């Protein structure tokens, strides 16, 4: 993977950010967590078609690219949670919220391949997420009455759209800006618009996900 910082510099950069934000930052697990997160980041980014994420040689990570760092910090928080370092997990979560306006708890399981596009105001909560998922700014996904949504593969959520609660979203669904879905299912390859309960569902005829990901058909 092509890095804007060397693999040795990435943990030092992370420690600098954490130490500047938290008086009780503990760097002991930073090296381990960042290595694991970079491995997952490479797998994710090499499948993204946007030129700032990958080229013919593979994945690209620029530590000054806000959407990319939001993905990286989420992965770091999740890896810290996996090894039981709750202090580090919580600090990565808060750092992401402060720097990128992105809210995704460390124990939320995002798919292996996903894209965050302009993260301000995005909240990805507990759900079953499929690969090749796209979330724009202001997107909300979360539980309602303790029930989580199920989101299929190749789903795109445009700005300020939301899915909450008992929803089953089929593969290839596309949410128009500000579409709001609750307690309702969506068939595969459907464009969703409107605000619950006045939802409008239209068959999708264009390829949207191919704009974002390298998918072999």
ABEGO torsion letter per residue (X at the ends): XBBABBAAAAAAAAAAAAAAABAABBAAAAAAAAAAAAAAAAAAAAABABAAABBAAEBBBBAABAAAAAAAAAAAAAAAAAAGBAAAAAAAAAAAAAAAGBBBBAABBBBABBBBBGABGBBBBBBBBBBGBBBBBGBBBBBBGGBBBBBBBGBBBBBGBBBBEBBBBBBGBBBBBGBBBBGBBBBBGBBBBEBOABBBBBBBABBAAAAABBBBX
